[in-house]
């Protein structure tokens, strides 16, 4: 970012690990101050201290669980009380609920939707007006290839929630791009993070070949470059772009058959 440019601030959710942590580092490297939020305060503070030391940026932290419906309003309220203006929003927090839909408690499914859908929409709704008024905004919503291809058994609401996030991002982008507010749905495939450890799926997904895996740093860098370029939907990695292309133009029955067969190797149903 040039010296003459204003110092901007990015809010990153789910910043304590994985893609969120990697994106926070990219924004700091590019000259942004940061507000980081996640559930684990110790991890947030360690990351904040590291980014301050390495990049000389101002980094604030807010410990919050986005499964709490009151969390988005509290986060935005604390940011406003601190006199911070949010110029970029990264809706990264998320997880999946493995297993068959009826074998999991509804409360687990509800909380996941609160994090993956409602919090994304509410944080955007609360912060977008300021971006429009200032005629600058960058919004990254972390989607998934799972939201762009037919769904398999298990994780019943995960792909559906990511599909909604992708469609939502597209609408926001088309509405406000003329005001210099860009929104991008970044849709990675399998990425080396703690995501699969949290879902107790590490053993299953480890059966996948190495060429299907990406690293969080690469996804984060591509996400930043995509939103700055005004790309509305971005799929990191040539392999996954090919997967999405084939899923779009191959007969549906054949895609479903392939998904059903392949998913048995990495999903617990």
BELRAMO-V999815 format. One record per residue. N is the residue number from 0. RES is the residue in three letters. PSI is psi in whole degrees, -180 to 180 (999 if undefined). OMEGA is omega as a letter, one per 30 degrees, with the letter a starting at -180 (NA if undefined). BURIAL is b if it has 24 or more other C-alpha atoms within 12 Angstrom, else e. Layout:
[[N,RES,PSI,OMEGA,BURIAL] [N,RES,PSI,OMEGA,BURIAL]]
//
This chain:
[[0,UNK,127,a,e] [1,UNK,154,a,e] [2,UNK,-30,a,e] [3,UNK,-13,a,e] [4,UNK,149,l,e] [5,UNK,149,l,e] [6,UNK,124,a,e] [7,UNK,161,a,b] [8,UNK,136,l,b] [9,UNK,135,l,b] [10,UNK,125,a,b] [11,UNK,122,l,b] [12,UNK,155,a,b] [13,UNK,41,a,b] [14,UNK,-2,a,b] [15,UNK,-10,a,b] [16,UNK,171,l,b] [17,UNK,-140,a,b] [18,UNK,-38,l,b] [19,UNK,-45,l,b] [20,UNK,-42,a,b] [21,UNK,-39,l,b] [22,UNK,-39,l,b] [23,UNK,-42,l,b] [24,UNK,-41,l,b] [25,UNK,-45,l,b] [26,UNK,-41,l,b] [27,UNK,-43,l,b] [28,UNK,-32,a,b] [29,UNK,7,l,b] [30,UNK,10,l,b] [31,UNK,141,l,b] [32,UNK,168,a,b] [33,UNK,148,l,b] [34,UNK,121,a,b] [35,UNK,135,l,b] [36,UNK,143,l,b] [37,UNK,-180,a,b] [38,UNK,-30,a,b] [39,UNK,101,a,e] [40,UNK,-38,a,e] [41,UNK,-40,l,e] [42,UNK,-40,l,b] [43,UNK,-46,a,b] [44,UNK,-38,l,b] [45,UNK,-44,l,e] [46,UNK,-43,a,b] [47,UNK,-44,l,b] [48,UNK,-40,l,e] [49,UNK,-44,a,e] [50,UNK,-37,l,b] [51,UNK,-44,a,b] [52,UNK,-44,a,e] [53,UNK,-35,a,e] [54,UNK,-6,l,e] [55,UNK,28,a,e] [56,UNK,156,l,b] [57,UNK,128,a,b] [58,UNK,117,l,b] [59,UNK,153,l,b] [60,UNK,145,l,b] [61,UNK,116,l,b] [62,UNK,122,a,b] [63,UNK,148,l,b] [64,UNK,111,a,b] [65,UNK,-6,l,b] [66,UNK,-17,l,b] [67,UNK,118,a,e] [68,UNK,-23,a,b] [69,UNK,-9,a,e] [70,UNK,-46,a,b] [71,UNK,-44,l,b] [72,UNK,-38,l,b] [73,UNK,-42,l,e] [74,UNK,-49,a,b] [75,UNK,-37,l,b] [76,UNK,-43,l,e] [77,UNK,-38,l,e] [78,UNK,-45,l,b] [79,UNK,-41,a,e] [80,UNK,-29,l,e] [81,UNK,-1,l,e] [82,UNK,26,a,e] [83,UNK,136,l,b] [84,UNK,127,a,b] [85,UNK,118,l,b] [86,UNK,-23,l,b] [87,UNK,137,a,b] [88,UNK,128,l,b] [89,UNK,105,l,b] [90,UNK,92,a,b] [91,UNK,-28,a,b] [92,UNK,136,l,b] [93,UNK,164,l,b] [94,UNK,176,l,b] [95,UNK,161,l,b] [96,UNK,102,a,b] [97,UNK,161,l,b] [98,UNK,173,l,b] [99,UNK,147,a,e] [100,UNK,-47,a,e] [101,UNK,-7,l,e] [102,UNK,-2,a,e] [103,UNK,146,l,e] [104,UNK,143,l,e] [105,UNK,-36,a,e] [106,UNK,-35,l,e] [107,UNK,-42,l,e] [108,UNK,-42,l,b] [109,UNK,-46,a,b] [110,UNK,-38,l,b] [111,UNK,-44,l,b] [112,UNK,-36,l,b] [113,UNK,-43,a,b] [114,UNK,-46,a,b] [115,UNK,-25,a,b] [116,UNK,-60,a,b] [117,UNK,-44,a,b] [118,UNK,-38,l,b] [119,UNK,-49,a,b] [120,UNK,-41,a,b] [121,UNK,-44,l,b] [122,UNK,-41,l,b] [123,UNK,-45,a,b] [124,UNK,-37,a,e] [125,UNK,-30,a,e] [126,UNK,-22,a,b] [127,UNK,-42,a,b] [128,UNK,-40,l,e] [129,UNK,-38,l,b] [130,UNK,-43,l,b] [131,UNK,-44,a,b] [132,UNK,-40,a,e] [133,UNK,-7,a,e] [134,UNK,41,l,e] [135,UNK,128,l,b] [136,UNK,144,l,b] [137,UNK,122,a,b] [138,UNK,122,l,b] [139,UNK,120,l,b] [140,UNK,119,a,b] [141,UNK,108,l,b] [142,UNK,-140,a,b] [143,UNK,152,l,b] [144,UNK,-29,l,b] [145,UNK,-23,l,b] [146,UNK,-3,a,b] [147,UNK,-6,a,b] [148,UNK,163,l,b] [149,UNK,148,a,b] [150,UNK,151,l,b] [151,UNK,179,l,b] [152,UNK,149,a,b] [153,UNK,157,a,b] [154,UNK,50,a,b] [155,UNK,-37,a,b] [156,UNK,-4,a,b] [157,UNK,-57,a,b] [158,UNK,-37,l,b] [159,UNK,-41,l,b] [160,UNK,-38,l,b] [161,UNK,-33,l,b] [162,UNK,-41,l,b] [163,UNK,-44,l,b] [164,UNK,-39,l,b] [165,UNK,-46,l,b] [166,UNK,-39,l,b] [167,UNK,-44,l,b] [168,UNK,-41,a,b] [169,UNK,-44,l,b] [170,UNK,-45,l,e] [171,UNK,-43,a,b] [172,UNK,-46,a,b] [173,UNK,-32,l,e] [174,UNK,-40,a,e] [175,UNK,2,l,b] [176,UNK,-37,l,b] [177,UNK,-18,l,e] [178,UNK,16,a,e] [179,UNK,33,l,b] [180,UNK,112,a,b] [181,UNK,139,l,b] [182,UNK,134,a,b] [183,UNK,130,l,b] [184,UNK,116,l,b] [185,UNK,123,a,b] [186,UNK,81,a,b] [187,UNK,162,l,b] [188,UNK,-147,a,b] [189,UNK,127,a,b] [190,UNK,138,l,b] [191,UNK,102,l,b] [192,UNK,-174,l,b] [193,UNK,-3,a,b] [194,UNK,-48,a,b] [195,UNK,-23,l,b] [196,UNK,-42,l,e] [197,UNK,-37,a,e] [198,UNK,4,a,e] [199,UNK,40,a,e] [200,UNK,9,a,b] [201,UNK,-42,a,e] [202,UNK,-43,a,e] [203,UNK,-48,a,e] [204,UNK,-20,l,b] [205,UNK,-12,l,e] [206,UNK,-14,a,e] [207,UNK,147,l,e] [208,UNK,154,a,e] [209,UNK,-31,a,e] [210,UNK,-13,l,e] [211,UNK,-3,a,b] [212,UNK,143,l,b] [213,UNK,164,l,b] [214,UNK,152,a,b] [215,UNK,-35,a,b] [216,UNK,-41,l,b] [217,UNK,-45,l,b] [218,UNK,-43,a,b] [219,UNK,-45,l,b] [220,UNK,-43,l,b] [221,UNK,-35,l,b] [222,UNK,-46,l,b] [223,UNK,-48,a,b] [224,UNK,-35,a,b] [225,UNK,-46,a,b] [226,UNK,-35,l,b] [227,UNK,-28,l,b] [228,UNK,-6,l,e] [229,UNK,22,l,b] [230,UNK,130,a,b] [231,UNK,-41,l,b] [232,UNK,129,l,b] [233,UNK,128,l,b] [234,UNK,111,a,b] [235,UNK,140,l,b] [236,UNK,132,a,b] [237,UNK,-38,a,e] [238,UNK,-47,a,e] [239,UNK,-28,l,b] [240,UNK,-36,l,b] [241,UNK,-41,l,e] [242,UNK,-46,a,b] [243,UNK,-41,l,b] [244,UNK,-48,a,e] [245,UNK,-39,l,e] [246,UNK,-30,a,b] [247,UNK,-34,a,e] [248,UNK,-2,l,e] [249,UNK,145,l,e] [250,UNK,138,a,e] [251,UNK,-42,a,e] [252,UNK,-35,a,e] [253,UNK,-41,l,e] [254,UNK,-44,l,b] [255,UNK,-39,l,e] [256,UNK,-42,l,e] [257,UNK,-46,l,e] [258,UNK,-44,a,b] [259,UNK,-41,a,e] [260,UNK,-47,a,e] [261,UNK,-38,a,e] [262,UNK,-21,l,b] [263,UNK,-21,a,e] [264,UNK,-17,a,e] [265,UNK,0,l,b] [266,UNK,138,l,b] [267,UNK,116,a,b] [268,UNK,999,NA,e]]
//
